[in-house]
Amino acid sequence: MTLAGAFIRSGKVRDLYAVDADQLLLVASDRLSAFDVVLPTPVPDKGKVLTALSRFWFAETAGIVPNHLIATDPAALPPSWTGRADELRGRMLLCRRVEILPVECVVRGYLAGGGWKDYAATGAVSGIRLAAGLREGDRLPAPIFTPSTKAETGHDEPISFDTLVDLLVGPGREAGALAEEVRDVALRLYAHGAAACARAGILLADTKFELGVAGDGTLVLADEVLTPDSSRFWEAGAHAPGGPQRSYDKQYVRDWLERQAWDKTDPGPALPDDVVAGTRARYVEAFERMTGASFARYLKEDVIAR
């Protein structure tokens, strides 16, 4: 989607537009990235799932930390955008501008993905020493905050809390205060999300949050929240530590890609129809189970309701 004169940049999934000096528009596409490569095959309605879930979780977590969301209705945009209302509906987040922190705020409740690889190699995750003998997919004794870099190209890299302090506070600021607030907020967000997911029979294995700072210094939740793109969601009833888990996220695509003759560099392979359909079904099921809402109704009416 191109809106003349307002475009700022395209990320792996979202397109960013300037509305005015104080407001930004995030539009979620149906693009899918894996292993830091945007794949050539879109997943129908994926962007709407991400937007709907973020809307839900922004409302759910507003008592923990303020967020950057202003509106989701195209009618809230200036008149010059009216002609694009149908394209934007269900995909847009009108947001206030904040200074996004240069780190990924990752919280892990289970050993999986990069955390599992780190543990298997070193016995620790982001410098946090864990008990010996844990298996892939094991639940951790308590959720851990494992921040990472936010790479413009290539892969994010895990960092220790001390490195986070260096990245966030710098000279002249109270040592560690912002980093400690970030860690506390991320852990509280994870605990809230994990409890809500558990009631739906889903395990929140891990997730990452985007946090920023408003002009008055307030910490703000931004971008997307607890979506299948930013989280690992597992089927609670099928949880069996010792290997990969049944999931409601893009691990399904990653698993298919791992079986292909692909070196994980751009361009990625086209996805077959069954993988596209399976991915869409998993994303939609995640939305409906966690929110209790009808995705078909969301597509028709742009509301999160049964």
C-alpha positions in Angstrom: 0.0 0.0 0.0 1.4 3.4 -0.9 0.0 6.7 0.4 1.7 9.6 -1.4 3.6 12.1 0.8 3.1 10.2 4.0 5.2 7.0 3.7 8.2 6.6 6.0 9.3 3.0 5.6 8.3 -0.6 5.3 9.3 -3.1 7.9 9.2 -6.9 7.5 5.4 -6.8 8.1 4.2 -3.3 8.8 4.2 -0.1 6.7 4.7 3.2 8.6 3.2 6.5 7.6 3.4 10.0 9.1 0.0 11.5 9.8 1.3 14.7 11.4 4.0 15.8 13.8 2.5 13.8 16.7 0.9 10.8 15.1 2.0 7.8 13.1 0.0 5.2 11.2 1.0 1.5 11.4 -0.5 -0.7 8.7 -0.1 -4.5 9.0 0.4 -6.3 5.7 0.0 -10.0 5.0 3.8 -10.4 4.5 5.4 -13.2 6.5 9.1 -13.2 7.5 11.1 -16.1 8.8 14.8 -16.3 9.6 14.9 -12.6 9.0 13.8 -12.9 5.4 10.5 -11.7 4.0 9.0 -14.6 2.1 7.5 -14.1 -1.3 4.1 -15.6 -0.4 1.6 -13.6 1.6 -0.8 -15.2 4.1 -4.3 -13.9 3.5 -5.7 -11.8 6.4 -2.5 -12.3 8.5 -2.1 -8.5 9.0 -5.7 -8.3 10.3 -5.1 -11.0 12.8 -2.0 -9.2 14.1 -3.9 -5.9 14.3 -6.9 -7.4 16.0 -4.8 -9.2 18.6 -2.7 -6.1 19.3 -5.9 -4.1 19.8 -7.2 -6.7 22.2 -3.9 -6.8 24.2 -3.4 -3.0 24.3 -6.8 -2.8 26.0 -6.0 -5.7 28.3 -2.7 -4.4 29.5 -3.5 -0.7 29.8 -3.5 -1.1 33.6 0.1 -2.3 33.5 1.7 0.2 31.2 0.3 2.9 28.9 0.5 2.3 25.2 0.8 4.3 22.0 -2.6 3.5 20.5 -4.9 6.4 19.6 -7.5 4.9 17.2 -8.3 2.0 14.9 -11.1 3.6 12.8 -10.1 5.1 9.5 -12.6 7.9 10.3 -10.0 9.2 12.8 -7.6 10.0 10.0 -7.5 13.4 8.1 -9.9 13.7 5.2 -7.1 13.2 2.7 -7.0 9.5 3.7 -10.8 8.8 3.2 -10.3 7.1 -0.1 -8.2 4.4 1.5 -10.6 3.5 4.3 -11.4 0.1 2.9 -7.7 -0.8 2.6 -6.9 0.4 6.1 -9.9 -1.0 8.0 -8.9 -3.8 10.3 -5.2 -3.3 9.6 -4.5 0.1 11.0 -3.2 1.4 14.3 -3.1 5.2 14.6 -0.5 5.9 17.2 1.3 8.7 19.1 4.9 9.1 18.4 7.3 7.8 21.0 11.0 7.1 21.1 11.3 3.4 20.6 14.0 1.8 22.8 16.9 0.1 20.8 16.3 -3.3 22.3 13.9 -6.2 22.0 12.3 -6.9 25.4 12.1 -10.7 25.4 10.5 -12.7 28.2 10.7 -16.5 28.3 8.6 -18.9 30.3 9.8 -22.0 28.5 13.0 -23.2 26.8 12.6 -22.8 23.0 14.1 -21.2 20.0 17.2 -19.1 20.5 16.9 -19.5 24.3 17.1 -23.3 23.9 20.1 -23.1 21.6 21.8 -20.7 24.0 21.1 -23.0 27.0 22.2 -26.1 25.2 25.5 -24.5 24.3 26.3 -22.7 27.5 23.9 -23.7 30.3 22.6 -20.1 30.4 20.2 -17.8 28.5 21.3 -14.2 28.1 23.8 -14.7 30.9 21.2 -16.1 33.3 22.5 -19.5 34.5 19.8 -22.2 34.6 19.7 -25.6 36.2 21.4 -28.5 34.4 19.4 -31.1 32.6 16.6 -29.0 31.2 15.0 -30.2 27.9 13.7 -28.3 24.9 10.2 -27.2 25.8 10.6 -27.4 29.5 8.9 -24.8 31.7 11.3 -22.6 33.5 11.0 -22.2 37.3 10.1 -18.6 36.8 9.9 -16.4 33.6 13.1 -14.7 32.7 13.8 -11.4 31.0 16.3 -12.0 28.1 16.7 -8.8 26.1 18.3 -8.8 22.7 19.7 -6.3 20.2 17.5 -4.9 17.5 19.4 -5.5 14.3 18.7 -3.4 11.2 20.0 -6.3 9.2 20.8 -9.9 10.1 19.9 -11.5 13.4 19.1 -10.0 16.8 21.7 -11.0 19.4 21.0 -11.8 23.1 22.5 -9.4 25.6 22.9 -9.4 29.4 21.1 -7.0 31.7 24.3 -5.1 32.2 24.6 -4.5 28.5 21.0 -3.4 28.5 21.8 -0.8 31.1 24.7 0.5 28.9 22.4 0.7 25.9 19.5 2.4 27.6 20.7 4.8 30.2 24.2 6.0 29.1 26.2 8.7 30.8 24.3 11.3 32.8 21.2 9.3 33.6 20.4 7.4 36.8 22.2 4.1 36.4 19.9 1.2 35.6 16.6 3.0 36.5 15.1 2.7 33.0 16.5 -0.8 32.4 15.0 -2.0 35.7 11.6 -0.4 34.8 11.7 -2.1 31.4 12.5 -5.5 32.9 9.7 -5.1 35.5 7.1 -4.0 32.9 8.1 -6.8 30.5 7.8 -9.5 33.2 4.4 -8.1 34.3 3.1 -8.0 30.8 4.2 -11.6 30.2 2.6 -12.8 33.5 -0.7 -11.2 32.5 -0.6 -12.6 29.0 0.5 -16.1 30.1 -2.4 -16.3 32.6 -4.9 -15.1 30.0 -3.6 -17.6 27.4 -3.7 -20.4 30.0 -7.4 -19.9 30.5 -7.7 -20.5 26.7 -5.7 -23.7 26.9 -2.6 -22.1 25.3 0.9 -21.8 26.7 2.8 -18.5 26.2 6.2 -20.0 25.7 8.0 -16.7 25.0 7.3 -13.3 23.6 8.9 -9.9 22.8 7.6 -6.5 23.5 8.4 -3.1 22.0 8.7 -0.4 24.5 9.3 3.3 24.0 9.5 6.6 26.0 7.0 9.4 25.6 8.0 13.0 25.6 7.3 13.2 29.4 9.6 10.3 30.1 6.8 7.8 30.6 7.4 4.2 29.4 5.0 3.2 26.7 4.1 -0.1 25.1 4.2 0.1 21.3 4.1 -1.7 17.9 2.4 -5.2 18.4 1.5 -7.2 21.5 1.3 -10.9 22.0 0.7 -11.9 18.4 1.8 -15.1 16.6 4.5 -13.1 14.9 6.0 -11.9 18.2 5.3 -14.9 20.4 5.4 -18.6 20.7 1.9 -20.0 21.5 1.7 -23.7 22.3 -1.2 -26.1 22.7 -1.3 -26.7 26.5 -2.9 -30.1 26.2 -0.2 -31.4 23.8 2.8 -30.0 25.7 5.5 -32.6 25.8 9.0 -31.4 26.6 11.9 -32.9 24.7 11.4 -31.4 21.3 9.3 -29.0 19.2 5.7 -28.3 20.4 2.4 -28.0 18.6 2.1 -24.2 18.0 -0.1 -21.4 16.9 2.5 -19.2 15.4 4.9 -19.1 12.5 7.0 -22.0 13.8 4.8 -24.0 11.4 6.4 -22.1 8.5 9.9 -22.3 10.0 9.6 -26.1 10.3 8.6 -26.4 6.6 11.5 -24.1 5.6 13.9 -26.2 7.6 13.1 -29.1 5.3 13.8 -27.1 2.2 17.1 -26.7 0.3 17.4 -23.1 1.3 20.3 -21.3 2.8 18.1 -18.8 4.8 19.2 -15.8 2.7 17.0 -13.6 0.5 15.1 -14.5 -1.6 13.1 -17.1 0.4 11.2 -19.9 -1.2 7.5 -19.6 -2.2 5.2 -21.3 0.2 2.8 -24.0 -1.0 -0.9 -23.6 -0.7 -1.2 -26.0 2.2 1.4 -24.3 4.3 -0.3 -20.9 3.6 -3.7 -22.3 4.6 -2.2 -24.0 7.7 -0.5 -20.8 8.8 -3.7 -18.8 8.4 -5.7 -21.3 10.3 -3.2 -21.3 13.2 -3.2 -17.5 13.4 -7.0 -17.3 13.3 -7.4 -20.0 15.9 -4.9 -18.1 18.2 -7.0 -15.0 17.9 -10.3 -16.7 18.5 -9.2 -18.7 21.5 -7.4 -15.9 23.2 -10.1 -13.3 22.7 -13.2 -15.4 22.6 -14.2 -13.3 19.5 -15.2 -14.3 16.0 -12.6 -13.5 13.4 -15.2 -13.7 10.6 -17.1 -10.9 12.4 -13.9 -8.9 12.8 -13.4 -9.1 9.0 -16.9 -8.0 8.4 -17.5 -5.4 11.1 -14.0 -4.4 12.4 -15.1 -5.3 15.9 -13.7 -7.8 18.5 -16.8 -9.6 19.6 -18.5 -12.9 19.4 
